Amino acid sequence: MTFCPYCGVRADVDLRQIHFRDLGQDASMPCPQCETALGVIEFDTEPKIRIERCTTCLGMFFNPGEMEALLDAQTNPLVWLDPVQLNQIAEDMYQEREIFYRRCPMCAERMSHLNFGGQSGVILDRCGTHGVWLEGSKLRRLTEWWRAGGKLIYQQSEIKRAKNLYGTPSVSERKPARGNISQPDDPPAWSDSTLITDLPEVVFSAIGDILSAIVD
């Protein structure tokens, strides 16, 4: 958390350069940190993103996918890698984290901890059903990490997570059946859409090799 060095009040650094409007409070959702009613704000993005935010501790609750969409809205589509800044942000954030398991503001179940992107050092509180809680001032650091190339690391991390979740075909599934293989009457038609579908996995695989070399 960032505090003013003169008055000691929490500094609202997350939304300084983001346009949003206040929609009032939602009394049914208590803050996971200070238990006051969360307010509702709507970001001026396309499409609109509406989240819950505490006016006391300045933490924010995002439904699944909303935080990534907000980070994308603040980032140049042309993303490059800055390994020095990525490592510095991660080191700074690891030193600031306090271990405490908070409750989801929607279901009141204890949330688990998640190192966003696997390497950002920004630890989120995650409810497996409803979304993630981000402490005040962490959105600014997460945006810096995302812009420095963390977006590519996050995408690679999600690809690995999906492969671990759904698995890969077994050897028997990949091998053709033994016996006579008849040739089809007509060769398969290759379309542009077929090639484009396979392209992202090839690109992300190459990016993963580059990121692994940089981290090592």
C-alpha positions as CSV (number, residue, x, y, z in Angstrom):
1,M,0.0,0.0,0.0
2,T,1.2,3.5,-0.9
3,F,0.8,6.2,1.8
4,C,1.3,10.0,1.6
5,P,4.6,10.8,3.4
6,Y,3.2,14.0,4.9
7,C,-0.3,13.1,6.2
8,G,-0.2,9.3,6.2
9,V,-3.3,8.9,4.2
10,R,-3.5,6.1,1.6
11,A,-2.6,7.5,-1.9
12,D,-5.1,6.6,-4.6
13,V,-2.5,5.7,-7.4
14,D,-4.4,3.0,-9.2
15,L,-6.9,5.1,-11.1
16,R,-5.0,8.3,-11.7
17,Q,-5.0,7.9,-15.5
18,I,-8.2,5.8,-15.9
19,H,-11.5,7.4,-16.6
20,F,-14.4,5.9,-14.6
21,R,-17.6,6.9,-12.9
22,D,-18.9,6.1,-9.4
23,L,-22.2,4.1,-9.3
24,G,-22.7,4.1,-5.5
25,Q,-22.3,1.3,-2.9
26,D,-23.4,-2.3,-3.0
27,A,-24.3,-3.1,0.7
28,S,-24.5,-6.9,-0.1
29,M,-20.7,-7.1,-0.8
30,P,-18.3,-6.4,2.2
31,C,-14.7,-5.6,1.6
32,P,-12.5,-8.6,2.1
33,Q,-9.9,-6.5,3.9
34,C,-11.8,-3.9,6.0
35,E,-15.4,-5.3,5.8
36,T,-17.0,-2.0,4.8
37,A,-19.5,-2.1,1.9
38,L,-17.9,-2.0,-1.5
39,G,-18.6,0.7,-4.0
40,V,-19.3,0.1,-7.7
41,I,-17.4,1.9,-10.4
42,E,-17.6,1.7,-14.2
43,F,-14.5,2.2,-16.4
44,D,-14.8,4.2,-19.6
45,T,-13.6,1.3,-21.8
46,E,-15.2,-0.4,-24.8
47,P,-17.0,-2.5,-23.8
48,K,-17.7,-1.0,-20.3
49,I,-16.1,-2.8,-17.3
50,R,-17.9,-2.6,-14.0
51,I,-16.1,-3.7,-10.8
52,E,-16.4,-3.4,-7.0
53,R,-14.0,-1.1,-5.1
54,C,-13.4,-0.3,-1.4
55,T,-13.3,3.5,-0.7
56,T,-11.4,2.8,2.5
57,C,-8.5,0.5,1.5
58,L,-8.9,1.1,-2.3
59,G,-8.8,-2.6,-3.1
60,M,-10.8,-3.9,-6.1
61,F,-12.7,-7.0,-6.9
62,F,-12.8,-8.2,-10.5
63,N,-15.0,-10.9,-12.1
64,P,-13.1,-13.5,-14.2
65,G,-11.5,-11.8,-17.2
66,E,-12.2,-8.2,-16.2
67,M,-8.8,-7.4,-14.9
68,E,-7.1,-8.7,-18.0
69,A,-9.5,-6.6,-20.2
70,L,-8.7,-3.5,-18.2
71,L,-4.9,-4.1,-18.5
72,D,-5.3,-4.6,-22.2
73,A,-7.2,-1.3,-22.5
74,Q,-4.3,0.6,-20.9
75,T,-1.6,-1.1,-23.0
76,N,-0.2,-0.5,-26.5
77,P,-1.0,-3.4,-28.7
78,L,2.7,-3.6,-29.6
79,V,4.2,-5.2,-26.5
80,W,7.9,-5.6,-26.0
81,L,10.0,-7.3,-23.4
82,D,11.9,-5.4,-20.7
83,P,13.6,-8.1,-18.6
84,V,15.2,-5.6,-16.2
85,Q,12.0,-3.9,-15.4
86,L,10.1,-7.2,-15.1
87,N,12.5,-8.6,-12.6
88,Q,12.6,-5.4,-10.6
89,I,8.8,-5.2,-10.3
90,A,8.7,-8.9,-9.3
91,E,11.4,-8.4,-6.6
92,D,9.7,-5.3,-5.2
93,M,6.3,-7.0,-4.9
94,Y,7.6,-10.2,-3.3
95,Q,9.0,-8.1,-0.4
96,E,5.6,-6.3,0.3
97,R,3.2,-9.3,0.5
98,E,1.6,-10.1,3.8
99,I,0.2,-13.7,4.1
100,F,-3.5,-13.6,5.0
101,Y,-6.4,-15.5,3.5
102,R,-9.3,-13.3,2.9
103,R,-12.9,-14.1,2.2
104,C,-14.6,-13.7,-1.2
105,P,-17.1,-10.7,-1.0
106,M,-19.7,-12.7,-2.9
107,C,-19.7,-16.2,-1.3
108,A,-17.6,-15.6,1.9
109,E,-15.4,-18.6,1.2
110,R,-11.7,-18.3,1.8
111,M,-9.8,-17.3,-1.3
112,S,-6.5,-18.8,-2.4
113,H,-3.3,-16.9,-3.4
114,L,-2.2,-16.5,-7.0
115,N,1.0,-15.0,-8.3
116,F,-0.5,-13.3,-11.4
117,G,1.2,-14.6,-14.6
118,G,3.4,-16.9,-12.5
119,Q,6.2,-14.4,-12.4
120,S,4.8,-10.9,-11.7
121,G,5.3,-11.0,-7.9
122,V,1.8,-9.4,-7.6
123,I,-0.2,-11.8,-5.4
124,L,-3.9,-11.9,-5.9
125,D,-6.7,-13.4,-3.7
126,R,-8.7,-15.7,-6.0
127,C,-12.1,-17.2,-5.6
128,G,-12.3,-20.1,-8.0
129,T,-15.9,-19.2,-8.8
130,H,-16.4,-15.4,-8.6
131,G,-13.1,-13.6,-9.4
132,V,-10.0,-12.0,-7.8
133,W,-9.3,-9.4,-5.2
134,L,-6.5,-6.9,-5.8
135,E,-5.1,-4.8,-3.0
136,G,-4.9,-1.0,-3.3
137,S,-2.0,0.3,-5.3
138,K,-1.3,-3.1,-6.8
139,L,-3.1,-2.3,-10.1
140,R,-0.5,0.3,-10.9
141,R,2.3,-2.1,-10.4
142,L,0.5,-4.8,-12.3
143,T,0.0,-2.4,-15.2
144,E,3.7,-1.6,-15.3
145,W,4.5,-5.3,-15.4
146,W,2.0,-5.9,-18.1
147,R,3.4,-3.1,-20.3
148,A,7.0,-4.3,-19.8
149,G,6.2,-7.6,-21.4
150,G,4.3,-9.3,-18.7
151,K,1.4,-9.7,-21.0
152,L,3.4,-12.2,-23.1
153,I,4.4,-14.1,-20.0
154,Y,0.8,-14.2,-18.8
155,Q,-0.4,-15.6,-22.2
156,Q,2.3,-18.3,-22.1
157,S,1.4,-19.1,-18.5
158,E,-2.3,-19.5,-19.5
159,I,-1.4,-21.9,-22.4
160,K,0.6,-24.1,-20.0
161,R,-2.2,-24.0,-17.5
162,A,-4.7,-25.1,-20.2
163,K,-2.5,-27.9,-21.3
164,N,-2.1,-29.1,-17.6
165,L,-5.9,-28.8,-17.1
166,Y,-7.0,-30.6,-20.3
167,G,-4.0,-32.8,-20.8
168,T,-2.4,-33.8,-24.1
169,P,-3.4,-36.8,-26.4
170,S,-1.8,-40.1,-25.4
171,V,0.6,-41.9,-27.7
172,S,-2.1,-44.3,-28.8
173,E,-4.4,-41.4,-29.7
174,R,-1.7,-39.8,-31.8
175,K,-0.6,-42.9,-33.7
176,P,-2.5,-44.0,-36.7
177,A,-4.2,-47.4,-36.6
178,R,-2.1,-50.3,-38.0
179,G,-3.1,-52.0,-41.3
180,N,-3.8,-50.9,-44.8
181,I,-4.2,-47.1,-45.1
182,S,-6.4,-46.2,-47.9
183,Q,-5.9,-42.9,-49.7
184,P,-8.9,-40.6,-49.7
185,D,-10.6,-39.9,-53.0
186,D,-10.0,-36.2,-52.7
187,P,-7.1,-34.5,-50.8
188,P,-8.2,-32.4,-47.8
189,A,-8.8,-28.8,-48.7
190,W,-6.5,-26.4,-46.8
191,S,-8.0,-23.0,-46.1
192,D,-6.6,-19.8,-44.6
193,S,-8.7,-20.4,-41.5
194,T,-7.0,-23.7,-40.9
195,L,-3.5,-22.1,-40.9
196,I,-4.6,-19.2,-38.8
197,T,-6.0,-21.5,-36.2
198,D,-2.7,-23.2,-35.7
199,L,-0.6,-20.0,-35.8
200,P,-1.2,-18.7,-32.2
201,E,0.1,-21.9,-30.6
202,V,3.3,-21.8,-32.8
203,V,3.8,-18.2,-32.0
204,F,3.3,-18.6,-28.2
205,S,5.5,-21.6,-28.2
206,A,8.3,-19.6,-29.7
207,I,7.7,-16.7,-27.2
208,G,7.9,-19.2,-24.4
209,D,11.3,-20.4,-25.5
210,I,12.5,-16.8,-25.6
211,L,11.1,-16.0,-22.2
212,S,12.6,-19.1,-20.7
213,A,16.0,-18.2,-22.0
214,I,15.7,-14.6,-20.6
215,V,14.6,-15.8,-17.1
216,D,17.3,-18.5,-17.0
